[in-house]
Each structure stands twice: as structure tokens, then as C-alpha cells.
Amino acid sequence: MNSSILTFFSNKGGVGQTALVYHLAWMFAELEKRVIVVDLDPQANLTAAFWYDEKIETLWLEQARGSSIYQSLKPLTENGELVEPELHQIAEDLYLIPGDLNLSTYEERFSNEWVKSLGDQNLYRSMRILSAFWQVMQMAARKVEADLILVDIGPNLSAINRSALIATDYVILPLGTDIFSWQGLKNLGPTLISWKTLWQERLTHWKTHPESEHYPDFELPEGKMQSIGYLCQQYRLRLTRPITVYDKWPNLLPNVYRQDVLNNSEETDLKPTDDPYCLAIVKHYRSLIEMSQEHRLPVFKLRPAHGAIGSYAITVQVAKQDFKQLAQMIADKMDIKL
């Protein structure tokens, strides 16, 4: 049985997406679910959240087979086969497949194979490359019997992200509270629908193509891309601007989500705080995020020895409850028992 894959995807950077993946991975592990986190963003910010620079430098200089997502895919792109990924254990029940800046060099390759996958020659190879992320992640999941795979990807509508999304069962959309997130959501929704439809066409083409008869055990992702909700950042007030400026854009998100992501013409006057599709309003937790990054720990694992004293210690406990509640909500929507 394949492990469920949950991808976080935004069309705008700076919305705290990587921090969300990072904290939820730790929380699911704390709730005794075996989690693999996969960094498919060529900027490798998620890897940097877990590791200090020295460790990342060693990984990239050594270029060991299977040591990162890039090193697992590299042999396949050179007419070889995928390499089983090395799982780097972060904590009990928490594993990482690191990212690599070299992953960006595959952008053109994924784009070309997408076109070839509707052709009549070497179809197996095209489908093998397009589904490579999914193949590697499931290989990793079988090694440790993972309950869940969390994926971080970059904020763009690239060919790399398309291959990441066809590997995905569930999608969560982190959003800001400004015009850029509003427009980004309007772009992202139709793109997800299009990618899902186009992947279904390729699956049908493969299943009916004579070449598929030679590979009866070749398994491909379904490309469900089921959006289970969005997350909205808590905005920071400035005394020089009226409250209505901050309310305008987030209050447009419930309708945009329904129309452009769910393809539903339903109109609603709900605000994100009341919208069942809004999984959470993500708090800033003051300067604890910086403290978290410094010690390579989630906010809710910071202790007095790390500097979390006084009011900070109270915020640590608040963060723990917030992420526990969010993890439970996500697990319920994915039919995962905690």
C-alpha cells in the first residue's frame, strides 16, 4: 500500500510555507506518526530549516548516490535507473529527503518529457521520468513504513512543480493576506485543475499504448491533487493604515478558493476565520520563529535553555496547541488516525 502524499503549494513566496511544513512534520512525529519530509524546492529552504550550513555543504560536495532527491533522480536522467533515497533521520519517526539546488537543472527535462508522454515512442521512459518524484517517495516510504509524506515545493507554476503535484494525493494552499496571494490563488486553482486533467489524459494514453504491456508492474501516481483547504497568515497591523485595508484581501479568499480551486460557483459571505476550508490563521509567534531557526527546532520544542523564558514560554505552549490542532484537522481530512 502506498503512503499518502501531502504537498504545500503557493504561487507566492513569503507566506511561511516552509515553516509550516517544518512544524507540521515535527508535530506529526510527536503524535507518533512516521513522517518523511521531502524538499522539492530547488532553493532547498526546508533542508536548511533542519540542517546547519556545514552539513548541507558536506552533502552537496560529496554527491553520494541517493543522498538527496537530486542524487536519486540523476542516474535516471542519464539513461540509468532511479536510486533508492537515503533517509536522513531527524528524530524518532521523522525523516528527511534533502533538496539540492541542482534540481533546477531538470526543469527543461521535465518540460520536454511532458510533451513526449503523449507520443508513440519511448513512452515508458517519459512516464518514468515524469513520475520519478512519486517513485522515489514511495521507495522511501516502504523503507520505514511511513504513515505520511509531506512535500515542500517552490512558489511557481514550473514543470518541476507539475511533476511534484502529479505525485500528490492532497494539497494545502498557504496564503498571505494581500493582493498578491489573492491573484496567486486565482492563478493556482485553474492550473491545478488543468494539470490533473492533463495527467489523466497521459495515464489513459499509457494504459492503452502497446508499450505498457511490456511493463505490467509499472505503477504510476493517480494525480489526485485533492485540495483539502488553505491556510491564511495572520496580518500585522500598522497604526498608519486603517483596518479595512487589511480586511479586504483575506475576506475575498473564501469565494476565490471555491470558484478557482474547487471550481464551484457557490457564493459565500464567510470570512477566513469562519470558513471551513480555512484550516487555520497562522500566527507569527513573535521572535520565536527566529529562535526556532537558530536552534533548528520547532517553536513548540523551544525551552528556557534556548531563550524561551517568561512570556516566550507561554507562547511556546500556545504554538504547541495550535500545531496539534492543525495536525489533527489535516489528519481527519486525509483519513489518518492520530
C-alpha positions in Angstrom: 0.0 0.0 0.0 1.3 3.4 -0.9 1.8 6.2 1.6 -0.3 9.4 1.3 1.5 12.4 0.0 0.5 15.9 1.1 2.1 18.9 -0.7 2.1 22.5 0.3 1.8 24.8 -2.7 1.6 28.6 -3.0 2.0 30.8 -6.1 3.7 33.5 -3.9 6.7 33.3 -1.7 6.9 34.8 1.8 3.8 33.2 3.1 5.5 30.9 5.6 5.0 27.8 3.6 8.3 26.1 4.5 7.9 26.9 8.2 4.5 25.3 8.1 5.8 22.1 6.6 8.7 22.1 9.0 6.5 22.5 12.1 3.8 20.1 11.0 6.4 17.4 10.3 7.7 17.7 13.8 4.1 17.7 15.2 3.0 14.6 13.3 6.2 12.8 14.5 5.4 13.9 18.1 1.9 12.4 17.6 3.6 9.1 16.8 3.1 9.2 13.0 6.1 8.2 10.9 6.7 11.1 8.6 9.0 11.7 5.7 9.6 15.3 4.6 10.7 15.9 1.0 12.3 19.1 -0.2 11.4 19.6 -3.8 12.1 23.3 -3.8 15.3 23.9 -5.7 16.1 26.6 -3.2 16.3 23.9 -0.5 14.9 26.1 2.2 13.3 23.2 4.0 16.6 21.4 4.2 18.2 24.5 5.7 15.5 24.5 8.3 16.6 21.1 9.5 20.3 21.3 9.0 23.1 23.9 9.5 25.1 25.1 6.5 28.1 22.8 7.2 26.1 19.7 6.9 24.4 20.8 3.7 27.8 21.7 2.3 29.1 18.3 3.0 26.1 16.6 1.4 26.4 18.6 -1.8 30.2 18.3 -2.1 30.2 14.5 -1.6 27.4 14.0 -4.1 26.7 10.4 -2.9 24.2 8.4 -4.8 20.7 8.7 -3.3 21.8 11.3 -0.7 19.3 13.9 -1.9 16.3 14.0 -4.2 18.6 15.2 -7.0 21.0 12.3 -6.4 18.2 9.8 -6.5 16.9 11.1 -9.9 20.3 11.8 -11.5 21.0 8.2 -12.7 17.6 8.0 -14.3 18.2 11.2 -16.3 21.5 9.7 -17.5 19.8 6.6 -19.0 20.1 4.6 -15.8 17.6 3.8 -13.1 16.4 5.6 -10.0 18.5 5.2 -6.9 16.8 4.4 -3.6 17.0 7.5 -1.5 19.0 7.7 1.7 16.6 8.7 4.5 18.2 11.1 7.0 16.7 10.7 10.4 16.0 13.9 12.2 14.2 12.5 15.2 12.1 9.5 16.2 9.5 9.0 13.4 10.9 11.9 11.4 13.0 11.6 8.2 14.2 13.9 5.6 14.9 13.6 1.9 17.1 16.7 1.4 16.8 19.2 -1.5 19.5 20.3 -3.9 20.0 23.5 -5.9 20.9 21.3 -8.9 17.3 20.1 -9.1 16.6 23.3 -11.0 18.6 21.9 -13.9 15.9 19.3 -14.6 13.3 22.0 -15.4 13.7 21.7 -19.2 13.9 17.9 -18.9 10.6 17.6 -17.2 9.1 20.0 -19.7 10.3 18.0 -22.7 9.1 14.7 -21.2 5.7 16.2 -20.6 5.3 16.7 -24.3 6.8 13.3 -25.3 4.4 11.5 -22.9 1.6 11.8 -25.4 3.8 10.5 -28.2 4.2 6.9 -29.6 7.9 6.2 -29.0 9.8 5.6 -25.7 6.7 6.3 -23.8 7.8 4.2 -20.8 10.9 6.4 -20.3 8.8 9.6 -20.4 6.3 8.3 -17.9 9.2 7.0 -15.7 10.8 10.5 -15.6 7.6 12.4 -15.0 6.6 10.1 -12.1 10.2 10.0 -10.7 9.3 12.1 -7.6 6.5 9.8 -6.7 8.6 6.7 -7.3 11.4 7.9 -5.1 9.0 9.0 -2.3 7.2 5.6 -2.3 10.5 3.8 -2.2 11.5 5.8 0.8 8.1 5.2 2.5 8.4 1.5 2.1 11.8 1.5 3.8 10.4 2.9 7.1 6.7 2.1 6.7 5.9 5.8 6.7 2.4 7.0 7.6 2.7 10.2 5.7 4.9 12.1 3.3 5.0 15.9 3.5 6.4 17.9 0.5 7.6 21.4 0.1 7.8 22.9 -3.4 8.7 26.3 -4.8 6.3 29.2 -5.4 5.9 28.9 -9.1 4.0 27.1 -11.9 7.0 25.2 -13.2 7.5 21.8 -14.9 9.2 20.6 -11.7 6.3 21.6 -9.6 3.9 19.9 -12.1 5.8 16.6 -11.6 5.6 17.2 -7.9 1.9 17.8 -8.0 1.0 14.7 -10.1 2.7 12.7 -7.3 0.4 14.3 -4.8 -2.8 13.0 -3.1 -3.6 16.1 -1.1 -2.8 19.8 -1.4 -2.8 22.6 1.1 -2.5 26.2 -0.1 -0.7 28.6 2.3 -1.8 32.2 1.6 -0.9 35.7 2.7 -3.4 38.5 3.3 -2.5 40.8 0.4 -3.4 41.3 -3.3 -0.5 39.0 -4.4 -1.9 36.0 -2.6 -5.4 36.8 -3.9 -4.1 36.9 -7.5 -1.9 33.9 -6.9 -4.8 31.8 -5.8 -6.7 32.8 -8.9 -3.8 31.6 -11.0 -3.1 28.4 -9.0 -6.6 27.0 -8.9 -7.1 26.6 -12.7 -3.6 25.4 -13.0 -4.2 22.5 -10.6 -7.4 21.6 -12.4 -5.5 21.7 -15.7 -2.6 19.6 -14.5 -4.9 17.0 -13.1 -6.8 16.7 -16.3 -3.7 16.5 -18.5 -2.2 13.9 -16.3 -5.4 11.8 -16.5 -5.0 12.0 -20.3 -1.5 10.7 -20.1 -2.5 7.9 -17.8 -5.1 6.8 -20.3 -2.7 7.1 -23.2 -0.2 4.9 -21.3 -2.7 2.2 -20.4 -3.9 1.9 -24.0 -0.5 2.1 -25.6 1.1 -1.3 -26.7 4.3 -0.4 -24.8 2.5 -0.7 -21.5 2.1 -4.4 -22.0 5.8 -4.9 -21.6 5.8 -3.3 -18.1 2.9 -4.9 -16.2 4.3 -4.0 -12.8 5.0 -0.3 -13.6 2.9 1.7 -11.2 2.0 5.4 -11.6 0.6 8.0 -9.3 -3.1 8.8 -9.7 -2.5 12.6 -9.6 -5.4 13.2 -7.3 -4.3 16.7 -6.2 -7.2 17.0 -3.9 -7.2 20.4 -2.2 -8.2 20.0 1.4 -8.1 23.7 2.3 -6.0 26.8 2.7 -4.0 28.5 5.5 -4.1 32.2 6.0 -1.3 34.2 7.6 -2.2 36.5 10.5 -1.6 40.0 9.3 0.4 42.6 11.3 -1.4 45.8 11.9 0.2 49.2 11.2 -1.2 52.2 13.0 -0.8 54.3 9.9 -3.3 52.2 7.9 -7.0 51.6 8.5 -8.2 48.1 9.5 -10.3 47.9 6.3 -7.1 47.7 4.2 -6.1 44.5 6.0 -9.6 43.0 5.9 -10.1 43.5 2.1 -7.9 40.8 0.6 -8.3 38.0 3.1 -12.1 38.4 3.0 -12.0 37.7 -0.7 -10.2 34.4 -0.3 -13.2 32.2 0.6 -15.0 32.9 -2.7 -11.8 32.7 -4.8 -11.0 29.4 -3.2 -14.4 28.0 -4.0 -14.6 29.4 -7.6 -11.0 28.9 -8.8 -9.8 25.9 -6.8 -12.9 23.9 -6.2 -14.5 25.0 -9.5 -17.7 25.8 -7.6 -19.9 28.8 -8.4 -21.1 28.9 -4.8 -21.0 32.4 -3.3 -20.4 33.0 0.4 -20.0 35.9 2.7 -17.8 34.0 5.1 -14.6 35.4 6.3 -11.5 33.1 6.6 -11.9 32.9 10.3 -15.4 31.2 9.8 -14.6 29.4 6.5 -14.5 25.6 6.9 -12.0 25.5 4.1 -9.6 27.7 6.0 -7.6 25.3 8.1 -6.0 27.9 10.3 -5.0 31.5 10.7 -1.3 31.0 11.2 0.2 33.2 13.9 3.6 34.9 13.8 4.7 33.7 17.3 6.7 36.9 17.6 10.5 36.4 17.5 10.2 32.8 18.5 10.5 31.9 14.8 14.0 33.4 14.6 14.9 31.5 17.8 13.5 28.3 16.3 15.6 28.8 13.1 18.7 29.4 15.2 18.4 26.2 17.1 16.9 24.1 14.3 13.9 23.2 16.4 10.2 23.9 16.0 8.8 26.7 18.2 6.9 24.3 20.4 10.1 22.5 21.3 12.0 25.5 22.5 13.0 25.5 26.2 14.4 28.1 28.6 17.9 26.9 27.7 17.2 28.2 24.2 15.9 31.6 25.5 12.2 30.8 25.7 11.5 32.3 29.1 8.8 34.5 30.6 6.1 35.3 28.0 8.0 33.4 25.4 7.5 30.2 27.4 3.7 30.8 27.3 3.8 31.3 23.6 5.7 28.0 23.2 2.7 26.2 24.7 0.2 28.2 22.6 2.2 27.2 19.5 2.1 23.5 20.6 -1.6 23.5 20.9 -2.1 25.4 17.6 0.0 22.9 15.6 -1.5 20.0 17.4 -5.0 21.2 16.4 -3.9 21.9 12.8 -2.3 18.4 12.5 -5.5 16.8 13.8 -7.6 18.7 11.3 -5.3 17.7 8.4 -5.2 14.1 9.6 -9.0 14.0 9.7 -9.3 15.3 6.1 -6.7 12.7 5.0 -8.4 9.8 6.9 -5.3 9.3 9.1 -5.9 8.3 12.7 -3.9 10.1 15.3 
